[in-house]
Amino acid sequence: MTTGGADERAGRRDPAARRTRLRLYQEQLLERMQAAKNGAGASVAQLGLAIGGARYLVDLAEVGEIVAPVPVTPVPLTRPWYLGLANVRGSLLGVIDLARYLDDGHVAAAAVPGSTPRLLVFAPALGLNCALLASAVYGLRHAGTMTRDGDALRDADGNTWMPLSLAALVREERFLHIAR
């Protein structure tokens, strides 16, 4: 019988050993994230979500977090696609109905049966306190395994996915001007 199990249990109780393991884990995680950001290794996963009746793929580096909907306070004299302000963990975020934005304010985001709407918060690096209303979040998708269909991508199940760049969205003049 080996004493490896006893050594491991003793290491769990030792705070210095625990810190060392945590530091090693964080370094490995950072290396993997850097490799994904630099395009090394396997295809990078993107977040799949539904906005209106369409499916979109968003780069994970552009996403801050995904939260359950919170109360939104309407802001007078704004565009129909600007739903208002929401308090998410102490930060005020402008909430955008992207389906309305893309359709110039006419069509509200459609609900996806059996799913719960979510707010997709922009990453702090984008410099805009903003969130998109998503009808559904489908989780990670690998664009590298999909086939190109014009500007869109098609997965093995036949679903069509449109790439969505939040970084490009925050540079759009129309997106930044919410006043009527």
C-alpha positions as protocol buffer text, in pm:
chain_id: "A"
residue {
  index: 1
  type: MET
  ca { x: 0 y: 0 z: 0 }
}
residue {
  index: 2
  type: THR
  ca { x: 132 y: 346 z: -90 }
}
residue {
  index: 3
  type: THR
  ca { x: 127 y: 655 z: 126 }
}
residue {
  index: 4
  type: GLY
  ca { x: 32 y: 883 z: -166 }
}
residue {
  index: 5
  type: GLY
  ca { x: -321 y: 923 z: -30 }
}
residue {
  index: 6
  type: ALA
  ca { x: -195 y: 1028 z: 312 }
}
residue {
  index: 7
  type: ASP
  ca { x: 52 y: 1272 z: 154 }
}
residue {
  index: 8
  type: GLU
  ca { x: -226 y: 1424 z: -54 }
}
residue {
  index: 9
  type: ARG
  ca { x: -453 y: 1464 z: 250 }
}
residue {
  index: 10
  type: ALA
  ca { x: -170 y: 1628 z: 444 }
}
residue {
  index: 11
  type: GLY
  ca { x: -108 y: 1863 z: 148 }
}
residue {
  index: 12
  type: ARG
  ca { x: -474 y: 1971 z: 155 }
}
residue {
  index: 13
  type: ARG
  ca { x: -434 y: 2078 z: 516 }
}
residue {
  index: 14
  type: ASP
  ca { x: -111 y: 2266 z: 446 }
}
residue {
  index: 15
  type: PRO
  ca { x: -200 y: 2625 z: 345 }
}
residue {
  index: 16
  type: ALA
  ca { x: 134 y: 2678 z: 168 }
}
residue {
  index: 17
  type: ALA
  ca { x: 83 y: 2367 z: -48 }
}
residue {
  index: 18
  type: ARG
  ca { x: -271 y: 2476 z: -124 }
}
residue {
  index: 19
  type: ARG
  ca { x: -152 y: 2822 z: -236 }
}
residue {
  index: 20
  type: THR
  ca { x: 113 y: 2660 z: -456 }
}
residue {
  index: 21
  type: ARG
  ca { x: -147 y: 2435 z: -623 }
}
residue {
  index: 22
  type: LEU
  ca { x: -380 y: 2731 z: -672 }
}
residue {
  index: 23
  type: ARG
  ca { x: -101 y: 2941 z: -826 }
}
residue {
  index: 24
  type: LEU
  ca { x: -8 y: 2656 z: -1063 }
}
residue {
  index: 25
  type: TYR
  ca { x: -372 y: 2613 z: -1162 }
}
residue {
  index: 26
  type: GLN
  ca { x: -408 y: 2988 z: -1229 }
}
residue {
  index: 27
  type: GLU
  ca { x: -90 y: 2992 z: -1439 }
}
residue {
  index: 28
  type: GLN
  ca { x: -213 y: 2696 z: -1646 }
}
residue {
  index: 29
  type: LEU
  ca { x: -550 y: 2862 z: -1694 }
}
residue {
  index: 30
  type: LEU
  ca { x: -385 y: 3188 z: -1800 }
}
residue {
  index: 31
  type: GLU
  ca { x: -166 y: 3001 z: -2050 }
}
residue {
  index: 32
  type: ARG
  ca { x: -472 y: 2831 z: -2202 }
}
residue {
  index: 33
  type: MET
  ca { x: -660 y: 3160 z: -2226 }
}
residue {
  index: 34
  type: GLN
  ca { x: -361 y: 3328 z: -2393 }
}
residue {
  index: 35
  type: ALA
  ca { x: -329 y: 3040 z: -2639 }
}
residue {
  index: 36
  type: ALA
  ca { x: -699 y: 3071 z: -2725 }
}
residue {
  index: 37
  type: LYS
  ca { x: -668 y: 3449 z: -2766 }
}
residue {
  index: 38
  type: ASN
  ca { x: -365 y: 3411 z: -2995 }
}
residue {
  index: 39
  type: GLY
  ca { x: -539 y: 3151 z: -3209 }
}
residue {
  index: 40
  type: ALA
  ca { x: -310 y: 2865 z: -3107 }
}
residue {
  index: 41
  type: GLY
  ca { x: -445 y: 2517 z: -3052 }
}
residue {
  index: 42
  type: ALA
  ca { x: -798 y: 2395 z: -3121 }
}
residue {
  index: 43
  type: SER
  ca { x: -1085 y: 2610 z: -3241 }
}
residue {
  index: 44
  type: VAL
  ca { x: -1191 y: 2876 z: -2993 }
}
residue {
  index: 45
  type: ALA
  ca { x: -1535 y: 2841 z: -2842 }
}
residue {
  index: 46
  type: GLN
  ca { x: -1788 y: 3117 z: -2882 }
}
residue {
  index: 47
  type: LEU
  ca { x: -2109 y: 3183 z: -2693 }
}
residue {
  index: 48
  type: GLY
  ca { x: -2427 y: 3087 z: -2877 }
}
residue {
  index: 49
  type: LEU
  ca { x: -2737 y: 3293 z: -2808 }
}
residue {
  index: 50
  type: ALA
  ca { x: -3075 y: 3380 z: -2954 }
}
residue {
  index: 51
  type: ILE
  ca { x: -3178 y: 3739 z: -3014 }
}
residue {
  index: 52
  type: GLY
  ca { x: -3517 y: 3777 z: -3171 }
}
residue {
  index: 53
  type: GLY
  ca { x: -3562 y: 3479 z: -3399 }
}
residue {
  index: 54
  type: ALA
  ca { x: -3193 y: 3455 z: -3496 }
}
residue {
  index: 55
  type: ARG
  ca { x: -2897 y: 3269 z: -3349 }
}
residue {
  index: 56
  type: TYR
  ca { x: -2569 y: 3453 z: -3291 }
}
residue {
  index: 57
  type: LEU
  ca { x: -2212 y: 3364 z: -3197 }
}
residue {
  index: 58
  type: VAL
  ca { x: -2026 y: 3607 z: -2971 }
}
residue {
  index: 59
  type: ASP
  ca { x: -1655 y: 3597 z: -2887 }
}
residue {
  index: 60
  type: LEU
  ca { x: -1615 y: 3507 z: -2519 }
}
residue {
  index: 61
  type: ALA
  ca { x: -1352 y: 3780 z: -2475 }
}
residue {
  index: 62
  type: GLU
  ca { x: -1625 y: 4038 z: -2544 }
}
residue {
  index: 63
  type: VAL
  ca { x: -1863 y: 3902 z: -2280 }
}
residue {
  index: 64
  type: GLY
  ca { x: -1842 y: 4018 z: -1919 }
}
residue {
  index: 65
  type: GLU
  ca { x: -2110 y: 3794 z: -1771 }
}
residue {
  index: 66
  type: ILE
  ca { x: -2456 y: 3653 z: -1829 }
}
residue {
  index: 67
  type: VAL
  ca { x: -2722 y: 3738 z: -1572 }
}
residue {
  index: 68
  type: ALA
  ca { x: -3089 y: 3673 z: -1517 }
}
residue {
  index: 69
  type: PRO
  ca { x: -3304 y: 3971 z: -1612 }
}
residue {
  index: 70
  type: VAL
  ca { x: -3331 y: 4241 z: -1348 }
}
residue {
  index: 71
  type: PRO
  ca { x: -3578 y: 4530 z: -1331 }
}
residue {
  index: 72
  type: VAL
  ca { x: -3512 y: 4787 z: -1604 }
}
residue {
  index: 73
  type: THR
  ca { x: -3596 y: 5153 z: -1549 }
}
residue {
  index: 74
  type: PRO
  ca { x: -3714 y: 5317 z: -1872 }
}
residue {
  index: 75
  type: VAL
  ca { x: -3537 y: 5635 z: -1980 }
}
residue {
  index: 76
  type: PRO
  ca { x: -3759 y: 5899 z: -2145 }
}
residue {
  index: 77
  type: LEU
  ca { x: -3687 y: 6027 z: -2495 }
}
residue {
  index: 78
  type: THR
  ca { x: -3472 y: 5732 z: -2602 }
}
residue {
  index: 79
  type: ARG
  ca { x: -3494 y: 5502 z: -2903 }
}
residue {
  index: 80
  type: PRO
  ca { x: -3743 y: 5211 z: -2882 }
}
residue {
  index: 81
  type: TRP
  ca { x: -3457 y: 4959 z: -2879 }
}
residue {
  index: 82
  type: TYR
  ca { x: -3303 y: 5120 z: -2569 }
}
residue {
  index: 83
  type: LEU
  ca { x: -3499 y: 4949 z: -2290 }
}
residue {
  index: 84
  type: GLY
  ca { x: -3352 y: 5156 z: -2008 }
}
residue {
  index: 85
  type: LEU
  ca { x: -3111 y: 5122 z: -1716 }
}
residue {
  index: 86
  type: ALA
  ca { x: -3056 y: 4818 z: -1497 }
}
residue {
  index: 87
  type: ASN
  ca { x: -2856 y: 4779 z: -1177 }
}
residue {
  index: 88
  type: VAL
  ca { x: -2635 y: 4470 z: -1206 }
}
residue {
  index: 89
  type: ARG
  ca { x: -2416 y: 4416 z: -901 }
}
residue {
  index: 90
  type: GLY
  ca { x: -2402 y: 4790 z: -830 }
}
residue {
  index: 91
  type: SER
  ca { x: -2323 y: 4895 z: -1188 }
}
residue {
  index: 92
  type: LEU
  ca { x: -2575 y: 5080 z: -1402 }
}
residue {
  index: 93
  type: LEU
  ca { x: -2603 y: 4923 z: -1745 }
}
residue {
  index: 94
  type: GLY
  ca { x: -2791 y: 5039 z: -2050 }
}
residue {
  index: 95
  type: VAL
  ca { x: -3008 y: 4750 z: -2170 }
}
residue {
  index: 96
  type: ILE
  ca { x: -3050 y: 4708 z: -2546 }
}
residue {
  index: 97
  type: ASP
  ca { x: -3306 y: 4500 z: -2733 }
}
residue {
  index: 98
  type: LEU
  ca { x: -3078 y: 4409 z: -3024 }
}
residue {
  index: 99
  type: ALA
  ca { x: -3366 y: 4260 z: -3227 }
}
residue {
  index: 100
  type: ARG
  ca { x: -3534 y: 4602 z: -3228 }
}
residue {
  index: 101
  type: TYR
  ca { x: -3204 y: 4777 z: -3295 }
}
residue {
  index: 102
  type: LEU
  ca { x: -3132 y: 4561 z: -3599 }
}
residue {
  index: 103
  type: ASP
  ca { x: -3489 y: 4607 z: -3726 }
}
residue {
  index: 104
  type: ASP
  ca { x: -3474 y: 4985 z: -3667 }
}
residue {
  index: 105
  type: GLY
  ca { x: -3700 y: 4977 z: -3361 }
}
residue {
  index: 106
  type: HIS
  ca { x: -3995 y: 4782 z: -3498 }
}
residue {
  index: 107
  type: VAL
  ca { x: -3971 y: 4422 z: -3374 }
}
residue {
  index: 108
  type: ALA
  ca { x: -3926 y: 4329 z: -3010 }
}
residue {
  index: 109
  type: ALA
  ca { x: -3712 y: 4028 z: -2916 }
}
residue {
  index: 110
  type: ALA
  ca { x: -3911 y: 3709 z: -2956 }
}
residue {
  index: 111
  type: ALA
  ca { x: -3921 y: 3463 z: -2670 }
}
residue {
  index: 112
  type: VAL
  ca { x: -3767 y: 3122 z: -2728 }
}
residue {
  index: 113
  type: PRO
  ca { x: -4002 y: 2850 z: -2598 }
}
residue {
  index: 114
  type: GLY
  ca { x: -3867 y: 2670 z: -2292 }
}
residue {
  index: 115
  type: SER
  ca { x: -3589 y: 2919 z: -2223 }
}
residue {
  index: 116
  type: THR
  ca { x: -3531 y: 3205 z: -1984 }
}
residue {
  index: 117
  type: PRO
  ca { x: -3424 y: 3543 z: -2121 }
}
residue {
  index: 118
  type: ARG
  ca { x: -3082 y: 3663 z: -2007 }
}
residue {
  index: 119
  type: LEU
  ca { x: -2879 y: 3983 z: -2007 }
}
residue {
  index: 120
  type: LEU
  ca { x: -2546 y: 3954 z: -2184 }
}
residue {
  index: 121
  type: VAL
  ca { x: -2318 y: 4210 z: -2016 }
}
residue {
  index: 122
  type: PHE
  ca { x: -2041 y: 4360 z: -2228 }
}
residue {
  index: 123
  type: ALA
  ca { x: -1682 y: 4296 z: -2114 }
}
residue {
  index: 124
  type: PRO
  ca { x: -1527 y: 4591 z: -1926 }
}
residue {
  index: 125
  type: ALA
  ca { x: -1254 y: 4608 z: -2193 }
}
residue {
  index: 126
  type: LEU
  ca { x: -1513 y: 4735 z: -2444 }
}
residue {
  index: 127
  type: GLY
  ca { x: -1554 y: 5050 z: -2236 }
}
residue {
  index: 128
  type: LEU
  ca { x: -1935 y: 5062 z: -2245 }
}
residue {
  index: 129
  type: ASN
  ca { x: -2164 y: 4976 z: -1953 }
}
residue {
  index: 130
  type: CYS
  ca { x: -2415 y: 4790 z: -2160 }
}
residue {
  index: 131
  type: ALA
  ca { x: -2609 y: 4464 z: -2179 }
}
residue {
  index: 132
  type: LEU
  ca { x: -2805 y: 4295 z: -2458 }
}
residue {
  index: 133
  type: LEU
  ca { x: -3136 y: 4124 z: -2400 }
}
residue {
  index: 134
  type: ALA
  ca { x: -3097 y: 3765 z: -2521 }
}
residue {
  index: 135
  type: SER
  ca { x: -3402 y: 3543 z: -2572 }
}
residue {
  index: 136
  type: ALA
  ca { x: -3193 y: 3236 z: -2490 }
}
residue {
  index: 137
  type: VAL
  ca { x: -2834 y: 3136 z: -2423 }
}
residue {
  index: 138
  type: TYR
  ca { x: -2724 y: 2811 z: -2586 }
}
residue {
  index: 139
  type: GLY
  ca { x: -2378 y: 2786 z: -2432 }
}
residue {
  index: 140
  type: LEU
  ca { x: -2043 y: 2730 z: -2598 }
}
residue {
  index: 141
  type: ARG
  ca { x: -2025 y: 2659 z: -2969 }
}
residue {
  index: 142
  type: HIS
  ca { x: -1716 y: 2585 z: -3180 }
}
residue {
  index: 143
  type: ALA
  ca { x: -1729 y: 2794 z: -3496 }
}
residue {
  index: 144
  type: GLY
  ca { x: -1433 y: 2597 z: -3635 }
}
residue {
  index: 145
  type: THR
  ca { x: -1651 y: 2287 z: -3668 }
}
residue {
  index: 146
  type: MET
  ca { x: -1924 y: 2472 z: -3861 }
}
residue {
  index: 147
  type: THR
  ca { x: -1955 y: 2519 z: -4236 }
}
residue {
  index: 148
  type: ARG
  ca { x: -1958 y: 2866 z: -4390 }
}
residue {
  index: 149
  type: ASP
  ca { x: -2282 y: 2970 z: -4559 }
}
residue {
  index: 150
  type: GLY
  ca { x: -2218 y: 3323 z: -4692 }
}
residue {
  index: 151
  type: ASP
  ca { x: -2179 y: 3549 z: -4388 }
}
residue {
  index: 152
  type: ALA
  ca { x: -2339 y: 3286 z: -4164 }
}
residue {
  index: 153
  type: LEU
  ca { x: -2223 y: 2954 z: -4023 }
}
residue {
  index: 154
  type: ARG
  ca { x: -2419 y: 2628 z: -4021 }
}
residue {
  index: 155
  type: ASP
  ca { x: -2375 y: 2364 z: -3750 }
}
residue {
  index: 156
  type: ALA
  ca { x: -2412 y: 1987 z: -3785 }
}
residue {
  index: 157
  type: ASP
  ca { x: -2780 y: 2012 z: -3680 }
}
residue {
  index: 158
  type: GLY
  ca { x: -2856 y: 2257 z: -3963 }
}
residue {
  index: 159
  type: ASN
  ca { x: -2888 y: 2564 z: -3739 }
}
residue {
  index: 160
  type: THR
  ca { x: -2771 y: 2894 z: -3889 }
}
residue {
  index: 161
  type: TRP
  ca { x: -2549 y: 3116 z: -3671 }
}
residue {
  index: 162
  type: MET
  ca { x: -2452 y: 3476 z: -3741 }
}
residue {
  index: 163
  type: PRO
  ca { x: -2125 y: 3612 z: -3599 }
}
residue {
  index: 164
  type: LEU
  ca { x: -2185 y: 3911 z: -3369 }
}
residue {
  index: 165
  type: SER
  ca { x: -1900 y: 4140 z: -3271 }
}
residue {
  index: 166
  type: LEU
  ca { x: -1978 y: 4344 z: -2961 }
}
residue {
  index: 167
  type: ALA
  ca { x: -1657 y: 4542 z: -3023 }
}
residue {
  index: 168
  type: ALA
  ca { x: -1786 y: 4646 z: -3367 }
}
residue {
  index: 169
  type: LEU
  ca { x: -2127 y: 4724 z: -3220 }
}
residue {
  index: 170
  type: VAL
  ca { x: -1986 y: 4972 z: -2965 }
}
residue {
  index: 171
  type: ARG
  ca { x: -1814 y: 5158 z: -3252 }
}
residue {
  index: 172
  type: GLU
  ca { x: -2139 y: 5208 z: -3446 }
}
residue {
  index: 173
  type: GLU
  ca { x: -2251 y: 5571 z: -3436 }
}
residue {
  index: 174
  type: ARG
  ca { x: -2620 y: 5474 z: -3431 }
}
residue {
  index: 175
  type: PHE
  ca { x: -2569 y: 5234 z: -3139 }
}
residue {
  index: 176
  type: LEU
  ca { x: -2406 y: 5506 z: -2929 }
}
residue {
  index: 177
  type: HIS
  ca { x: -2684 y: 5762 z: -2989 }
}
residue {
  index: 178
  type: ILE
  ca { x: -2984 y: 5650 z: -2787 }
}
residue {
  index: 179
  type: ALA
  ca { x: -3171 y: 5981 z: -2782 }
}
residue {
  index: 180
  type: ARG
  ca { x: -3469 y: 6035 z: -3010 }
}
